[in-house]
Structure formats: C-alpha cells, structure tokens
C-alpha cells in the first residue's frame, strides 16, 4: 500500500467543489477558462479559481488544474501567462498533456508540481521513468491499465493516479480523433462530442457487399461506468497513490455521494476494518448516475462485461412495472419507493419516455409518495405499453440528503490548542494545525484576581470549544497554565477564540509560498536536413507495390511481416505499435507513443504523438527523432506557424512530415465489437478477425468505418474514406513540411498502385 493515499474528486463547479471537500476528499481537480479537457464544464475564471483554492486549502485539500489539451503555436504565450496566473492563485499542481510544454513549464516554473495527464499517452515503464526524470510528481495512467501493471509501475518511485469511478472512454485517451474528424469537435481540445455514445451496427464487408450482424443493442462503442468500490482493498495493495473519481460534468450530488463512499472504503482499509459494499450503496450509486457498472480494464473486463450496447445514458434503477393503461393515466406496481419530483423513464421499443413526476395518485387521490409494493397511477405523457419497465432516474429524497451533506458544515479539521491565564498578565490562546501553522492570540486586558467567582477551567473549555461555525475542531486543549483564582470577561475569551481561528483560516489558505519563475533561454539546435518519401504498409502485397518507389523509406506496421521481409534482405523499417508494453529492440523505428522518446532512437515520430507546437517538436528532436510527423489535427495555417516559429527559436529548419494520404485512425481500443457481437465469451484473441473477412461499423447516417485489428487484439477504427492531400503537396511543402507521409492500411494491390501513381506525379518535388 502506498504510504499517502489520496482521494481525488472532480469539481466542475464551486458547488461540486464544496460537495467534494465536505464529503472527505484529499484533493480536487478542476478546469480553468483555458486549455482544459472539459470545455463545456462550468470552469473557473481567475477570481473563482482564487476562491476555490482558498476554500479547499482551509480544509487541507489540494487543488489540481487541468491544462490537458493540445496547445498550438499561436497559443503558447497565452498558455505561459495562464500558468503564471495559476501559480499566483496558489494552485497546487498542473495536469498537462503536451510533453514538450510539460518540459517547458518545468524550466520556467521549477517549483510548480506537475502531473502527466492520461491524455499524454504514457502506458509503459519507459515512459513513466522518463516523466519522473523530467520532474513529474505523478503520472495519470490510462484507464486501460490492469491491476498487475499498476503493481509493476508502482515500484518505479513515482505516484500513480488511477481512475476508479465514472465514465470510461472506449478509445485510449489522447488517441481518439473520431469527434474531431467526423464532427469537428476535438477531444484533444476538450470539445468531445461523444460519437462513442451514438448508434452503430457491425457489418461484414465482402468487397463492398455489406451483411449486417444482428446483435443485442446498437450502442456498440458505449462503455459502462467504472465502479471499483468493492475492489478498493486490491487497489490499495497494488500501490495506487491517488484514487480518481471521474465527473467534472456531473452534478454536485454525484460528487458528494461517490466521494463519501470511497472515503469510507479507504478509511476502513487504513484502519484495518471490514467494509462491506451493501446493496443499498449500489442502489444509491445507480440512482445518482450509471450506464451499468463495470470493474473495467483494471480487472480484465471485456465484451458485454465492459460495454452497454443497450443504452448510452443514465439508466437509474428499476422502479416498477406498468400493469394497466387507461385513457389519461397508467398504473404501476412499485418495486421501489416513489415520490413527487422523482425523475422516471419508461422503456419503450422505439423511443423511451422520460419525465419528472408532478402528480401521483392512489385510489383517485393525489399523494406525494408511495412505498415499494404499492400501486400508483401516473399521468400519460406519450406512448406506453403494458408490461413496460419504469426506471427511476433521479430520486428527489436522495438529492435533498446529498445537498445537506455539503450545504451545511460537516467537515472539521482537527487542531491543538492551549490557553494560559496568570494574574497580572495578558491571557494567551495558542492554536496549531498539522501543517505547522501557529497562531498566538493575546487578551486586550490583564487577568485579575476574581472578587467572587473565578473563571474555571471547565467554563474556559466550554467557550473555546464553540468552533462549529468554523472549519476546526479542537482535538486537544491544554489548560495546565490557567490560574484557579483569576478572571477575564467571557466575551474576551470568545473574541480570542474567534480571532485566533480567523487568523488560522487565513494562514491555511496559502500552501505554496515562494515559488519561482526562471527566465529560460532557448537553445540552438542542429537538424541535419532530411527529405524523405515516408510510406507505411501493413501487408506484403502493399510492400511489393511500394518497393519500386525510389528514395522512399518504407515502414512496416505488422512485426511479423517486417521480420519476414527483413529475413529476405528487404530494406524496410518497423513502425512500432501505438500501444507498446514491451521494450524497443529494433533500430531506426517509427515511434507512436511517448515512452519511445526515452530510447533516443534515430527514427521518426508518428502522428499519434500529437505534435502541435515548436516546443514539442524540439523535445522530439532532442530525444533522437530525425523526422517529426505533425498531428493530423493541424491546418495549413497552424503548420506554417509551427515551422516558422521553430526556425526563429532554434535557428535551423526542422525535418517535418505530414500525412497526405491514408485512412485516419479514429480510435484505438482494447475493446473489440467483433468479439462482443459474435462471441462475447469473456475471452480475448477469438481469432474472428483473422478469417479473411473485413468488418465495418455503420452509423445511423450510413457512414461505414473499417475495423483493423492487430496482433495484440486491439481494435483500430479507421475513417470512412482515406484522406487524400497528394495534390496539395506544394502547399504543404511551402508551409515547411519536408517529407510527405503515405499510409496504406486496408488498400489492396490495385488501390495501392493507384495512390502511388498519384504520388509519382509530385515525386520530383519531394
């Protein structure tokens, strides 16, 4: 077990922050007005940020701010000003995605604690060790990390932050382009439109003839919600430093409930007490929000144990069955208590019917509540069928109780105090907290000898312990130096208590004093010019078509194909996997994940490293990369900004590649819809994708997205059509791109040759 266990809660609003703090979190994470991965949360402006940080710090709660989006060149200056604002606001730590700007922030703000976001795409020991050496205090591991991997990573001497509750992404974070490229809202910019929560069907694709595969449910990319409350002891044993609850878009009551339950579970373990997850707890969690619960990749869940293809939204709990329908009303037999104001949903074959209960009847009379087992009548609002299920999706009583948990003061910080009173001297009240803050408050008058009744120790104790309107509770109070015959007015004792505690509040608001800003001088860089035609192939057939292209670098994406070609003496290189758990063992590879930077290999970095600014490009060149491939989310304008600024900063032209042809990888996932729809037996490596049949996912508009699988049983979801900017090559070259980059994935021999013929037309300009 990690020595300092942290419970980390989300705060999408100030009310949610209060909910988290009052219910026992150790830290909160929230977003400011810029560069956060939840652009549509109620993020905090500068004044609100200061207020939030001060409030949290009073209770000893740390505040982490998400700055975990990709930053473009024209935003770097405002990004650095924003970091300074956050340091000035006494934010405890930053959660960053961009690895180059992570390095830059550490140089400018050397005392600011930095955490590597799950968006940073760090998922192996090499990457974790590298981040530790770069000054990271913590790595937020992907949701796809297993408990065995956490045990391994925990030995590396850096804090691990792990998601334990809340929404799951179907794709690896930082690697999903589906929202960006299909809906124009980038997940890497905090604007995800959640295409994974939409309907899809799985199809066999026989050379353009499509056969739909019947499956239970249409939401084939929609995961259940993570819930590991039962597994808290196992997670603690594995060495997690921070238990992270997802939910910056969730209501404050959700934050209150989840924080309080995980607080109880963690505390029970630390105190060696049994903690039983009762059915009532699960019911409470289901009522507040659930899409079905799963213990996730942490505990090896796959198929329908991980996904909910039936419904992508909150399903609440089953509250009743519709037994009779009249003209204006319907009768429900209740399986749960129901109250006026509850939110309900009727499950219909076509469209579900959801509404809030305004009126409820029993025996023709209006009632405001009914018990489990009773019958009630509700007003009809749309189509209803006998036998349909009534779900309760919000519980007005539950929400009222949870509101009380943070609208009233329920959290108190323990402090030590002492009171001294000697005749002829000022009385002295001293308070101390566990952060070594110390306040000494003196009386404004001398202690005198009592003419009648002296001020007793019991009376002093009673007055000093009246702290319920403050964040403190006096745990130990020393009255050893109180004169038994002296007196000062009770109102003076009360003033001393009040002012001492107010001063302690002010002291506690500031946790991080004297953090520096260091001017950073940009170094020069030497880039040996490299202009290459870079080609990726997945099959031998594609390679045979491409090998006639002169002066091209051919990278093979399948290691088995690579080894076969190498064995027969072909001049090829390996494109390493996007998710890599093992060591790098080949030279001059193409890296697709940040751990590859640790090896300082002389190869190429791929689009998946999300290079969007000159600092990230410089970081790649500094770590042995010879050609940097830029993010697919660039525009010509942003490419031009990057290359020009790079040359100004480092006095050299960079070797930059950009993909001008190829299917775009929209997602990479440990989940496979082929396995779930056709087998769903709880086992990976079913082999269905290796039968020579191609599979697609089709959305409601008829767009088909090809599925590519790999040796590690991961799904790669491709764009409907390949992007083709071959004819625009001159414009990219003018913008500073030195190497065109071509990707072949599912193309056959004919399609590959067609593309190569196009490429040959621009070849002389390559």
Protein Blocks (a to p, Z undefined) as FASTA:
>chain_A
ZZbdcdddddfbfklmmmmmmnopabdcdddfehpablkbccddfklmmmmmmmmmmnop
acddddfbccdfklmmmmmmmmmmmmmnopabdcdfblmlmmmmmmmmmmbccdddfklo
pabfklmmmmmmnopabdcddfkbcfklmmmmmmnopacdddfbdcddfbdghiacklmm
mnopafklopaghlmlpccdddddeehiacddddedjblmbccdddfklmmmmmmmnopa
bdcdehfkbcfklmmmmmmmmmmmmmmmmnopacdddfklmmmmmmmocgbjaebjmnop
ahjllpcfkbccdekjafbdcfbdcfkbccdddfbdcdehiacddddfklccddddfbdc
eehiacfbdcehiacddddfbdcdehiacddfbdfklmmmmmmmmmpcfbdcdddddddd
dehiacddddddfkopacddddfbdcdddfklccdfklmmmmmmmmmlpcbdcfbdcfkl
ccfkbccdfklmmmmmmmmmmmmmmmmmpmbghiacddddddddddddddddddddfbfk
lmmmmmmpghiacddfbfklmmmmmmnopacdddddfbdfbdcfbehiacfbfklmmnop
acdddfklopabfklmmmmmmnopabdcddfkbcfklmmmmmmmmmmmnopacdddddfb
dcddfbdcfbdfklmmmnonopahkommmnopacddddfkopacdddddfkopacdddfb
dcdfklmmmmmmmnopabdcdddfkbcfklmmmmmmmmmmmmmmZZ
